[in-house]
Amino acid sequence: MNLHMIQRLVASFLVLFFLLLIIINFDEKYVVIPVIAIFSIVIITTLFLYIDNNIQKEYYEDIINNSTNIIVETDGKRLFSANKRFFNYTKVRTIEEFRSSYKCLCETFVNEEGYISKKMGELTWVEYIYKHPSEYHKVKLLLHDEIYYFSISASVSLKDSKAYIVVFSDITTQETYKIELEGLTVKDTLTNIGNRRVFEIKIKDLMIVSQRYNFVFSLIVFDIDFFKKVNDNHGHEVGDKVLIEYTSLIASCLRGGDEFCRIGGEEFAILVPNTTKDKAYILAQKLRKVVENHKHILPITMSFGVTQFIKGDDELSLYKRADEALYKAKESGRNKVMLG
């Protein structure tokens, strides 16, 4: 019952109370009237409470039904109630119709590693979710030959302590994208390092994290000096061996979290998380010297451009700054590192 309703009821009680006093003082033979008045108050109060409770119930049901999430009440086996979004996904009209096809909501779960399944050890799926609230739970559902992915959470129902209110939030788009990314050929087929597609995805991810959490990262771009002469004088087969040999050498000098990608023929990029451009410059100088001193297959040198992500950068501006630094390294004689 809301505050406005309480105020109205209190006012009604006060008015009737004073009326009773007046009636009793005027004529005691009308003592029956107070009794009738009290019954009237009880009836009116009950009516007000009933109406108010129904209004509130309809209000909250309206909120739940207009939610973009699926919201159900279940004990983990039997489905008791569900909002409209549930029926939109399942394409049934009533709970009974759903029960005629499935004994349990969990029968729609796809049993796959990384997702909630019907049984989670000794616990039912809903018990496991409720007892592990700090974990991020995902479930994969098969509904009418359609695959959906949801994040999922559970709380105890206020109506029945043995039942749970379970919320399913659709993450199908995000999860499908992640799966597609994992299924991509993420390795360059020749050098076995990341390809350009991986570079584009990783640089976007780092920029999002950096903008949100003031996270520092740097970009190193480089290529092989006079690589065209290697192919022209020694052939493409030798050129491929040079690429394989020297990318393997550089990869051995990097940290596990650094992202090393081939973005063109002899052009490469390294994304260096948690690193300022000054430290990235030191790393690039180290790589330059390692390459110069290696001299396997053929002696080669490399030129490097280094820059750091600045708030407000996009992929193009960040890469352009590093590429311009690389161009300066080449213009100043090659086999050098320049900051951008």
Contacts in CASP RR format, 6 or more apart in sequence:
PFRMAT RR
TARGET T0000
AUTHOR 0000-0000-0000
METHOD contacts of the structure
MODEL  1
MNLHMIQRLVASFLVLFFLLLIIINFDEKYVVIPVIAIFSIVIITTLFLY
IDNNIQKEYYEDIINNSTNIIVETDGKRLFSANKRFFNYTKVRTIEEFRS
SYKCLCETFVNEEGYISKKMGELTWVEYIYKHPSEYHKVKLLLHDEIYYF
SISASVSLKDSKAYIVVFSDITTQETYKIELEGLTVKDTLTNIGNRRVFE
IKIKDLMIVSQRYNFVFSLIVFDIDFFKKVNDNHGHEVGDKVLIEYTSLI
ASCLRGGDEFCRIGGEEFAILVPNTTKDKAYILAQKLRKVVENHKHILPI
TMSFGVTQFIKGDDELSLYKRADEALYKAKESGRNKVMLG
1 48 0 8 1.000
1 49 0 8 1.000
1 52 0 8 1.000
1 53 0 8 1.000
2 52 0 8 1.000
2 56 0 8 1.000
5 48 0 8 1.000
5 52 0 8 1.000
8 48 0 8 1.000
9 45 0 8 1.000
9 48 0 8 1.000
12 41 0 8 1.000
12 44 0 8 1.000
12 45 0 8 1.000
13 41 0 8 1.000
16 37 0 8 1.000
16 40 0 8 1.000
16 41 0 8 1.000
19 37 0 8 1.000
20 33 0 8 1.000
20 34 0 8 1.000
20 37 0 8 1.000
23 30 0 8 1.000
23 33 0 8 1.000
23 34 0 8 1.000
24 30 0 8 1.000
24 31 0 8 1.000
24 34 0 8 1.000
64 71 0 8 1.000
64 83 0 8 1.000
65 83 0 8 1.000
65 84 0 8 1.000
65 85 0 8 1.000
66 84 0 8 1.000
67 83 0 8 1.000
67 85 0 8 1.000
68 85 0 8 1.000
68 170 0 8 1.000
69 85 0 8 1.000
69 167 0 8 1.000
69 168 0 8 1.000
69 169 0 8 1.000
69 170 0 8 1.000
70 82 0 8 1.000
70 83 0 8 1.000
70 85 0 8 1.000
70 86 0 8 1.000
70 89 0 8 1.000
70 150 0 8 1.000
70 167 0 8 1.000
70 168 0 8 1.000
70 170 0 8 1.000
71 82 0 8 1.000
71 83 0 8 1.000
71 85 0 8 1.000
71 86 0 8 1.000
71 165 0 8 1.000
71 166 0 8 1.000
71 167 0 8 1.000
71 168 0 8 1.000
72 79 0 8 1.000
72 80 0 8 1.000
72 81 0 8 1.000
72 82 0 8 1.000
72 83 0 8 1.000
72 86 0 8 1.000
72 105 0 8 1.000
72 165 0 8 1.000
72 166 0 8 1.000
72 168 0 8 1.000
73 79 0 8 1.000
73 80 0 8 1.000
73 81 0 8 1.000
73 82 0 8 1.000
73 157 0 8 1.000
73 159 0 8 1.000
73 160 0 8 1.000
73 163 0 8 1.000
73 164 0 8 1.000
73 165 0 8 1.000
73 166 0 8 1.000
74 80 0 8 1.000
74 105 0 8 1.000
74 126 0 8 1.000
74 163 0 8 1.000
74 164 0 8 1.000
74 166 0 8 1.000
75 126 0 8 1.000
75 160 0 8 1.000
75 162 0 8 1.000
75 163 0 8 1.000
75 164 0 8 1.000
76 104 0 8 1.000
76 105 0 8 1.000
76 106 0 8 1.000
76 124 0 8 1.000
76 125 0 8 1.000
76 126 0 8 1.000
76 127 0 8 1.000
76 164 0 8 1.000
77 103 0 8 1.000
77 104 0 8 1.000
77 106 0 8 1.000
77 124 0 8 1.000
78 99 0 8 1.000
78 104 0 8 1.000
79 95 0 8 1.000
79 98 0 8 1.000
79 99 0 8 1.000
79 104 0 8 1.000
79 105 0 8 1.000
80 95 0 8 1.000
80 160 0 8 1.000
80 163 0 8 1.000
81 95 0 8 1.000
82 95 0 8 1.000
82 98 0 8 1.000
87 93 0 8 1.000
89 143 0 8 1.000
89 148 0 8 1.000
90 98 0 8 1.000
90 143 0 8 1.000
90 144 0 8 1.000
91 143 0 8 1.000
91 144 0 8 1.000
92 98 0 8 1.000
92 101 0 8 1.000
102 108 0 8 1.000
104 118 0 8 1.000
106 117 0 8 1.000
106 118 0 8 1.000
106 124 0 8 1.000
106 125 0 8 1.000
107 118 0 8 1.000
108 141 0 8 1.000
108 142 0 8 1.000
108 143 0 8 1.000
109 115 0 8 1.000
109 116 0 8 1.000
109 117 0 8 1.000
109 118 0 8 1.000
109 125 0 8 1.000
109 139 0 8 1.000
109 140 0 8 1.000
109 141 0 8 1.000
109 142 0 8 1.000
110 140 0 8 1.000
110 141 0 8 1.000
110 142 0 8 1.000
110 147 0 8 1.000
111 117 0 8 1.000
111 118 0 8 1.000
112 140 0 8 1.000
114 138 0 8 1.000
115 138 0 8 1.000
115 139 0 8 1.000
115 140 0 8 1.000
115 149 0 8 1.000
116 125 0 8 1.000
116 128 0 8 1.000
116 129 0 8 1.000
116 137 0 8 1.000
116 138 0 8 1.000
116 139 0 8 1.000
116 152 0 8 1.000
117 125 0 8 1.000
118 124 0 8 1.000
118 125 0 8 1.000
119 125 0 8 1.000
120 127 0 8 1.000
120 128 0 8 1.000
121 128 0 8 1.000
123 131 0 8 1.000
125 139 0 8 1.000
126 154 0 8 1.000
126 164 0 8 1.000
126 166 0 8 1.000
129 137 0 8 1.000
129 152 0 8 1.000
129 153 0 8 1.000
129 154 0 8 1.000
129 166 0 8 1.000
130 154 0 8 1.000
130 155 0 8 1.000
130 156 0 8 1.000
130 164 0 8 1.000
133 153 0 8 1.000
136 151 0 8 1.000
137 151 0 8 1.000
137 152 0 8 1.000
137 153 0 8 1.000
138 149 0 8 1.000
138 150 0 8 1.000
138 151 0 8 1.000
138 152 0 8 1.000
138 171 0 8 1.000
138 175 0 8 1.000
139 149 0 8 1.000
139 150 0 8 1.000
139 152 0 8 1.000
139 168 0 8 1.000
140 147 0 8 1.000
140 148 0 8 1.000
140 149 0 8 1.000
141 147 0 8 1.000
141 148 0 8 1.000
141 149 0 8 1.000
141 150 0 8 1.000
147 172 0 8 1.000
148 170 0 8 1.000
148 172 0 8 1.000
149 170 0 8 1.000
149 171 0 8 1.000
149 172 0 8 1.000
149 174 0 8 1.000
149 175 0 8 1.000
149 176 0 8 1.000
150 168 0 8 1.000
150 169 0 8 1.000
150 170 0 8 1.000
150 171 0 8 1.000
150 172 0 8 1.000
151 168 0 8 1.000
151 169 0 8 1.000
151 171 0 8 1.000
152 166 0 8 1.000
152 167 0 8 1.000
152 168 0 8 1.000
152 169 0 8 1.000
153 166 0 8 1.000
153 167 0 8 1.000
154 164 0 8 1.000
154 165 0 8 1.000
154 166 0 8 1.000
154 167 0 8 1.000
155 164 0 8 1.000
155 165 0 8 1.000
156 163 0 8 1.000
156 164 0 8 1.000
156 165 0 8 1.000
157 163 0 8 1.000
157 164 0 8 1.000
157 165 0 8 1.000
181 201 0 8 1.000
184 197 0 8 1.000
184 198 0 8 1.000
185 195 0 8 1.000
186 194 0 8 1.000
186 195 0 8 1.000
186 197 0 8 1.000
186 198 0 8 1.000
187 193 0 8 1.000
187 194 0 8 1.000
187 195 0 8 1.000
188 194 0 8 1.000
188 195 0 8 1.000
188 261 0 8 1.000
188 262 0 8 1.000
190 240 0 8 1.000
190 243 0 8 1.000
190 244 0 8 1.000
190 262 0 8 1.000
191 243 0 8 1.000
191 244 0 8 1.000
191 247 0 8 1.000
191 248 0 8 1.000
191 262 0 8 1.000
192 247 0 8 1.000
193 247 0 8 1.000
193 251 0 8 1.000
193 260 0 8 1.000
193 261 0 8 1.000
193 262 0 8 1.000
193 268 0 8 1.000
194 259 0 8 1.000
194 260 0 8 1.000
194 261 0 8 1.000
194 262 0 8 1.000
195 261 0 8 1.000
195 262 0 8 1.000
196 261 0 8 1.000
196 262 0 8 1.000
196 263 0 8 1.000
196 264 0 8 1.000
198 259 0 8 1.000
198 261 0 8 1.000
199 259 0 8 1.000
199 261 0 8 1.000
199 263 0 8 1.000
199 269 0 8 1.000
199 271 0 8 1.000
200 315 0 8 1.000
202 259 0 8 1.000
202 261 0 8 1.000
202 271 0 8 1.000
203 219 0 8 1.000
203 271 0 8 1.000
203 315 0 8 1.000
203 318 0 8 1.000
203 319 0 8 1.000
204 315 0 8 1.000
206 215 0 8 1.000
206 217 0 8 1.000
206 271 0 8 1.000
206 273 0 8 1.000
206 309 0 8 1.000
207 309 0 8 1.000
207 313 0 8 1.000
207 314 0 8 1.000
207 315 0 8 1.000
207 318 0 8 1.000
209 215 0 8 1.000
210 216 0 8 1.000
210 217 0 8 1.000
210 309 0 8 1.000
210 311 0 8 1.000
211 311 0 8 1.000
211 312 0 8 1.000
215 273 0 8 1.000
215 274 0 8 1.000
216 273 0 8 1.000
216 274 0 8 1.000
216 275 0 8 1.000
216 276 0 8 1.000
216 308 0 8 1.000
216 309 0 8 1.000
217 271 0 8 1.000
217 272 0 8 1.000
217 273 0 8 1.000
217 274 0 8 1.000
217 275 0 8 1.000
217 308 0 8 1.000
217 309 0 8 1.000
218 271 0 8 1.000
218 272 0 8 1.000
218 275 0 8 1.000
218 276 0 8 1.000
218 277 0 8 1.000
218 279 0 8 1.000
218 280 0 8 1.000
218 306 0 8 1.000
218 307 0 8 1.000
218 308 0 8 1.000
218 309 0 8 1.000
219 269 0 8 1.000
219 270 0 8 1.000
219 271 0 8 1.000
219 272 0 8 1.000
219 280 0 8 1.000
219 306 0 8 1.000
219 307 0 8 1.000
219 308 0 8 1.000
219 309 0 8 1.000
219 318 0 8 1.000
219 319 0 8 1.000
219 322 0 8 1.000
220 269 0 8 1.000
220 270 0 8 1.000
220 272 0 8 1.000
220 280 0 8 1.000
220 283 0 8 1.000
220 284 0 8 1.000
220 287 0 8 1.000
220 304 0 8 1.000
220 305 0 8 1.000
220 306 0 8 1.000
220 322 0 8 1.000
221 263 0 8 1.000
221 267 0 8 1.000
221 268 0 8 1.000
221 269 0 8 1.000
221 270 0 8 1.000
221 304 0 8 1.000
221 305 0 8 1.000
221 319 0 8 1.000
221 322 0 8 1.000
221 323 0 8 1.000
221 325 0 8 1.000
221 326 0 8 1.000
222 267 0 8 1.000
222 268 0 8 1.000
222 269 0 8 1.000
222 270 0 8 1.000
222 284 0 8 1.000
222 287 0 8 1.000
222 302 0 8 1.000
222 303 0 8 1.000
222 304 0 8 1.000
222 305 0 8 1.000
222 326 0 8 1.000
223 266 0 8 1.000
223 267 0 8 1.000
223 268 0 8 1.000
223 302 0 8 1.000
223 303 0 8 1.000
223 326 0 8 1.000
224 230 0 8 1.000
224 242 0 8 1.000
224 243 0 8 1.000
224 246 0 8 1.000
224 266 0 8 1.000
224 300 0 8 1.000
224 301 0 8 1.000
224 302 0 8 1.000
225 300 0 8 1.000
225 301 0 8 1.000
225 302 0 8 1.000
225 303 0 8 1.000
225 330 0 8 1.000
225 334 0 8 1.000
225 335 0 8 1.000
226 334 0 8 1.000
227 239 0 8 1.000
227 242 0 8 1.000
227 265 0 8 1.000
227 266 0 8 1.000
227 300 0 8 1.000
230 238 0 8 1.000
230 239 0 8 1.000
230 242 0 8 1.000
230 298 0 8 1.000
230 300 0 8 1.000
231 238 0 8 1.000
231 239 0 8 1.000
234 298 0 8 1.000
238 297 0 8 1.000
238 298 0 8 1.000
239 297 0 8 1.000
241 297 0 8 1.000
242 297 0 8 1.000
242 298 0 8 1.000
242 300 0 8 1.000
243 262 0 8 1.000
243 265 0 8 1.000
243 266 0 8 1.000
245 294 0 8 1.000
245 296 0 8 1.000
245 297 0 8 1.000
246 291 0 8 1.000
246 294 0 8 1.000
246 300 0 8 1.000
246 302 0 8 1.000
247 260 0 8 1.000
247 262 0 8 1.000
247 268 0 8 1.000
249 290 0 8 1.000
249 291 0 8 1.000
249 294 0 8 1.000
249 296 0 8 1.000
250 260 0 8 1.000
250 268 0 8 1.000
250 270 0 8 1.000
250 287 0 8 1.000
250 290 0 8 1.000
250 291 0 8 1.000
251 260 0 8 1.000
253 286 0 8 1.000
253 287 0 8 1.000
253 290 0 8 1.000
254 260 0 8 1.000
254 270 0 8 1.000
257 273 0 8 1.000
258 270 0 8 1.000
258 271 0 8 1.000
258 272 0 8 1.000
258 273 0 8 1.000
259 270 0 8 1.000
259 271 0 8 1.000
260 268 0 8 1.000
260 269 0 8 1.000
260 270 0 8 1.000
261 268 0 8 1.000
261 269 0 8 1.000
261 270 0 8 1.000
261 271 0 8 1.000
262 268 0 8 1.000
263 269 0 8 1.000
269 319 0 8 1.000
269 322 0 8 1.000
270 283 0 8 1.000
272 279 0 8 1.000
272 280 0 8 1.000
272 283 0 8 1.000
275 283 0 8 1.000
276 308 0 8 1.000
277 306 0 8 1.000
277 307 0 8 1.000
277 308 0 8 1.000
277 339 0 8 1.000
277 340 0 8 1.000
280 306 0 8 1.000
280 308 0 8 1.000
281 306 0 8 1.000
281 337 0 8 1.000
281 339 0 8 1.000
284 304 0 8 1.000
284 305 0 8 1.000
284 306 0 8 1.000
284 337 0 8 1.000
285 304 0 8 1.000
285 337 0 8 1.000
287 302 0 8 1.000
287 304 0 8 1.000
288 301 0 8 1.000
288 302 0 8 1.000
288 304 0 8 1.000
288 335 0 8 1.000
288 336 0 8 1.000
288 337 0 8 1.000
291 300 0 8 1.000
291 301 0 8 1.000
291 302 0 8 1.000
292 299 0 8 1.000
292 301 0 8 1.000
292 335 0 8 1.000
301 334 0 8 1.000
301 335 0 8 1.000
302 335 0 8 1.000
303 326 0 8 1.000
303 329 0 8 1.000
303 330 0 8 1.000
303 334 0 8 1.000
303 335 0 8 1.000
303 336 0 8 1.000
303 337 0 8 1.000
304 325 0 8 1.000
304 326 0 8 1.000
304 329 0 8 1.000
304 336 0 8 1.000
304 337 0 8 1.000
304 338 0 8 1.000
305 322 0 8 1.000
305 323 0 8 1.000
305 325 0 8 1.000
305 326 0 8 1.000
305 328 0 8 1.000
305 329 0 8 1.000
305 337 0 8 1.000
305 338 0 8 1.000
305 339 0 8 1.000
305 340 0 8 1.000
306 322 0 8 1.000
306 325 0 8 1.000
306 337 0 8 1.000
306 338 0 8 1.000
306 339 0 8 1.000
306 340 0 8 1.000
307 318 0 8 1.000
307 321 0 8 1.000
307 322 0 8 1.000
307 325 0 8 1.000
307 339 0 8 1.000
307 340 0 8 1.000
309 318 0 8 1.000
310 318 0 8 1.000
321 340 0 8 1.000
322 340 0 8 1.000
324 340 0 8 1.000
325 338 0 8 1.000
325 339 0 8 1.000
325 340 0 8 1.000
326 338 0 8 1.000
328 338 0 8 1.000
328 340 0 8 1.000
329 336 0 8 1.000
329 337 0 8 1.000
329 338 0 8 1.000
332 338 0 8 1.000
END
